[in-house]
Amino acid sequence: MTLFGYTIDGGQLFGLISLLSVLALWLIVLGRERHYGRWFRQWEADRKARRDAENGQSSSPGSGHAKRGPWG
C-alpha cells in the first residue's frame, strides 16, 4: 500500500491504526471527564443551596452581613 508516496507494510499500517485508535479513545475519555467535572460542580452547588436553605441562610451577597476577609 502506498500513502503520500511512502510504501506502508503491515506493521506500519497496524501501528498507524493503533495510534489513531488510541487518539480516539483519549478524546472520548477527555469528553467524559469534562462532563463529569461539570456535573460535579453542579451537584456541589445544588448541595450547598439545599444546605443553606435548611439552615435558613441566604446565599445572596447583600444578605445583611459584610464579608471580612477570607474567613468571613
Backbone as a chain_set.jsonl record, in Angstrom:
{"seq": "MTLFGYTIDGGQLFGLISLLSVLALWLIVLGRERHYGRWFRQWEADRKARRDAENGQSSSPGSGHAKRGPWG", "coords": {"N": [[0.851, -1.165, 0.0], [0.496, 2.25, -0.731], [1.031, 5.427, 0.612], [0.946, 8.797, 0.426], [3.223, 8.695, -1.17], [4.903, 6.936, 0.158], [5.751, 3.624, 0.885], [3.818, 1.426, 2.691], [4.004, -1.121, 4.974], [2.583, -4.081, 6.581], [3.101, -3.947, 9.383], [3.585, -1.223, 9.847], [1.133, -0.195, 9.031], [-0.542, -1.364, 10.931], [0.479, -0.086, 13.215], [-0.193, 2.591, 12.642], [-3.002, 2.455, 12.589], [-3.415, 1.641, 15.232], [-2.411, 3.858, 16.642], [-4.207, 5.876, 15.829], [-6.527, 4.796, 16.912], [-5.997, 4.882, 19.674], [-5.81, 7.641, 19.985], [-8.473, 8.377, 19.4], [-9.731, 7.076, 21.544], [-8.667, 8.515, 23.753], [-9.763, 11.022, 23.222], [-12.465, 10.513, 23.625], [-12.417, 9.808, 26.34], [-11.517, 12.234, 27.434], [-13.693, 13.92, 26.846], [-15.71, 12.707, 28.419], [-14.611, 13.067, 30.961], [-14.608, 15.854, 31.214], [-17.357, 16.258, 31.156], [-18.072, 14.963, 33.538], [-16.791, 16.654, 35.368], [-18.284, 19.04, 35.051], [-20.788, 18.099, 35.878], [-20.221, 17.436, 38.555], [-19.555, 19.953, 39.693], [-22.053, 21.228, 39.428], [-23.599, 19.564, 41.044], [-22.395, 20.001, 43.556], [-23.014, 22.732, 43.867], [-25.809, 22.587, 43.99], [-26.084, 21.034, 46.293], [-24.983, 22.744, 48.216], [-26.819, 24.827, 48.045], [-29.145, 23.552, 48.976], [-28.317, 22.942, 51.594], [-27.909, 25.529, 52.623], [-30.519, 26.467, 52.455], [-31.785, 24.793, 54.269], [-30.586, 25.598, 56.633], [-31.525, 28.123, 56.798], [-30.186, 30.236, 55.704], [-29.241, 32.879, 53.534], [-27.968, 32.936, 50.244], [-27.303, 35.165, 48.853], [-25.232, 37.999, 48.002], [-25.685, 40.45, 49.404], [-26.773, 39.977, 52.019], [-27.108, 41.053, 54.559], [-24.839, 40.841, 56.177], [-21.477, 41.827, 56.019], [-18.703, 40.601, 54.212], [-15.67, 39.787, 55.771], [-12.691, 39.519, 55.016], [-10.847, 36.48, 54.201], [-11.949, 34.579, 55.915], [-14.515, 35.211, 56.413]], "CA": [[0.0, 0.0, 0.0], [1.265, 3.477, -0.826], [0.367, 6.578, 1.196], [1.773, 10.006, 0.25], [4.478, 8.326, -1.806], [5.65, 6.003, 1.001], [5.21, 2.277, 0.92], [3.49, 1.06, 4.066], [3.812, -2.563, 5.126], [1.586, -4.473, 7.565], [3.448, -3.452, 10.719], [3.373, 0.219, 9.894], [-0.302, 0.024, 8.947], [-1.068, -1.694, 12.256], [0.887, 0.997, 14.113], [-0.985, 3.777, 12.327], [-4.369, 2.205, 13.055], [-3.375, 1.643, 16.703], [-2.222, 5.242, 17.073], [-5.474, 6.586, 15.639], [-7.49, 4.243, 17.869], [-5.667, 5.427, 20.993], [-6.2, 9.05, 19.945], [-9.934, 8.426, 19.522], [-10.058, 6.69, 22.915], [-8.352, 9.624, 24.65], [-10.728, 12.096, 23.005], [-13.697, 10.1, 24.297], [-12.176, 9.911, 27.782], [-11.466, 13.657, 27.762], [-15.063, 14.433, 26.834], [-16.425, 12.2, 29.592], [-14.033, 13.688, 32.153], [-15.118, 17.221, 31.28], [-18.767, 16.155, 31.528], [-18.12, 14.644, 34.966], [-16.42, 17.869, 36.103], [-19.434, 19.937, 35.048], [-21.824, 17.502, 36.71], [-19.825, 17.525, 39.952], [-19.713, 21.347, 40.125], [-23.48, 21.487, 39.574], [-24.046, 18.817, 42.207], [-21.909, 20.733, 44.726], [-23.799, 23.966, 44.001], [-27.146, 22.199, 44.458], [-25.958, 20.588, 47.679], [-24.788, 23.944, 49.039], [-28.087, 25.56, 48.082], [-30.041, 22.824, 49.876], [-27.837, 23.117, 52.962], [-28.198, 26.905, 53.027], [-31.963, 26.587, 52.636], [-32.128, 24.114, 55.516], [-30.086, 26.401, 57.748], [-32.188, 29.42, 56.778], [-29.244, 31.258, 55.276], [-29.388, 33.353, 52.165], [-26.676, 32.9, 49.559], [-27.095, 36.396, 48.114], [-24.106, 38.736, 48.585], [-26.086, 41.526, 50.301], [-27.754, 39.363, 52.92], [-27.108, 41.631, 55.888], [-23.518, 40.869, 56.807], [-20.396, 42.053, 55.059], [-17.6, 39.658, 54.342], [-14.493, 40.42, 56.344], [-11.501, 38.716, 54.78], [-11.064, 35.137, 53.677], [-12.643, 33.737, 56.87], [-15.879, 35.69, 56.55]], "C": [[0.901, 1.234, 0.0], [0.428, 4.636, -0.279], [1.329, 7.755, 1.141], [3.157, 9.664, -0.299], [5.341, 7.387, -0.997], [4.966, 4.642, 0.963], [5.026, 1.865, 2.375], [3.26, -0.442, 4.111], [2.805, -2.839, 6.249], [1.852, -3.928, 8.958], [3.209, -1.964, 10.863], [1.886, 0.565, 9.828], [-0.968, -0.274, 10.291], [-0.725, -0.599, 13.26], [0.071, 2.257, 13.896], [-2.419, 3.618, 12.82], [-4.416, 2.224, 14.584], [-3.249, 3.059, 17.243], [-3.516, 6.04, 16.944], [-6.539, 6.081, 16.608], [-7.246, 4.797, 19.268], [-6.032, 6.908, 21.062], [-7.709, 9.196, 20.101], [-10.367, 8.073, 20.945], [-9.808, 7.844, 23.876], [-9.303, 10.79, 24.462], [-12.061, 11.773, 23.668], [-13.546, 10.247, 25.806], [-12.146, 11.372, 28.22], [-12.864, 14.256, 27.81], [-15.851, 13.981, 28.044], [-15.907, 12.835, 30.874], [-14.534, 15.123, 32.312], [-16.595, 17.222, 31.673], [-18.906, 15.855, 33.019], [-17.77, 15.866, 35.805], [-17.568, 18.857, 36.171], [-20.535, 19.408, 35.956], [-21.486, 17.667, 38.19], [-19.957, 18.947, 40.471], [-21.186, 21.697, 40.322], [-24.034, 20.784, 40.806], [-23.627, 19.515, 43.497], [-22.707, 22.011, 44.949], [-25.207, 23.652, 44.505], [-27.115, 21.78, 45.924], [-25.795, 21.78, 48.62], [-26.087, 24.735, 49.152], [-29.085, 24.87, 49.013], [-29.633, 23.009, 51.327], [-28.125, 24.517, 53.473], [-29.689, 27.103, 53.264], [-32.405, 25.917, 53.935], [-31.701, 24.922, 56.727], [-30.721, 27.78, 57.799], [-31.268, 30.542, 56.374], [-29.536, 31.639, 53.837], [-28.019, 33.358, 51.512], [-26.421, 34.165, 48.752], [-25.995, 37.214, 48.791], [-24.523, 39.827, 49.562], [-27.087, 41.031, 51.33], [-27.647, 39.885, 54.348], [-25.755, 41.659, 56.572], [-22.465, 41.013, 55.709], [-19.293, 41.035, 55.285], [-16.366, 40.4, 54.834], [-13.289, 39.51, 56.175], [-11.841, 37.3, 54.328], [-11.833, 34.224, 54.626], [-14.073, 34.203, 57.127], [-16.028, 36.548, 57.732]], "O": [[1.942, 1.252, 0.656], [-0.731, 4.807, -0.654], [2.403, 7.714, 1.741], [4.148, 10.289, 0.079], [6.443, 7.061, -1.437], [3.739, 4.548, 1.006], [5.953, 1.944, 3.182], [2.425, -0.974, 3.379], [2.236, -1.899, 6.805], [0.925, -3.491, 9.64], [2.692, -1.501, 11.88], [1.431, 1.501, 10.485], [-1.846, 0.465, 10.735], [-1.569, -0.228, 14.076], [-0.317, 2.921, 14.858], [-2.984, 4.543, 13.404], [-5.356, 2.766, 15.167], [-3.922, 3.413, 18.211], [-3.877, 6.794, 17.848], [-7.367, 6.863, 17.075], [-8.196, 5.144, 19.97], [-6.513, 7.377, 22.093], [-8.173, 10.051, 20.857], [-11.272, 8.704, 21.49], [-10.649, 8.126, 24.729], [-9.626, 11.483, 25.427], [-12.715, 12.662, 24.213], [-14.447, 10.753, 26.476], [-12.694, 11.713, 29.268], [-13.181, 15.02, 28.723], [-16.584, 14.772, 28.638], [-16.689, 13.113, 31.782], [-14.848, 15.554, 33.422], [-17.037, 18.084, 32.433], [-19.764, 16.431, 33.689], [-18.386, 16.095, 36.846], [-17.814, 19.452, 37.221], [-21.145, 20.166, 36.711], [-22.359, 17.999, 38.992], [-20.428, 19.141, 41.591], [-21.533, 22.388, 41.279], [-24.85, 21.353, 41.531], [-24.422, 19.611, 44.432], [-23.042, 22.343, 46.086], [-25.739, 24.371, 45.351], [-28.007, 22.127, 46.699], [-26.399, 21.818, 49.692], [-26.418, 25.25, 50.219], [-29.795, 25.542, 49.761], [-30.482, 23.209, 52.196], [-28.538, 24.687, 54.62], [-30.08, 27.83, 54.177], [-33.297, 26.415, 54.621], [-32.394, 24.924, 57.745], [-30.483, 28.534, 58.743], [-31.547, 31.702, 56.677], [-30.011, 30.831, 53.038], [-27.026, 33.734, 52.135], [-25.424, 34.241, 48.034], [-25.833, 37.143, 50.009], [-23.766, 40.112, 50.489], [-28.153, 41.627, 51.486], [-28.072, 39.193, 55.273], [-25.56, 42.458, 57.488], [-22.554, 40.41, 54.64], [-18.997, 40.662, 56.42], [-16.059, 41.499, 54.372], [-12.912, 38.803, 57.109], [-13.007, 36.978, 54.101], [-12.331, 33.185, 54.193], [-14.764, 33.639, 57.975], [-17.122, 37.043, 58.002]]}, "num_chains": 1, "name": "protein.A"}
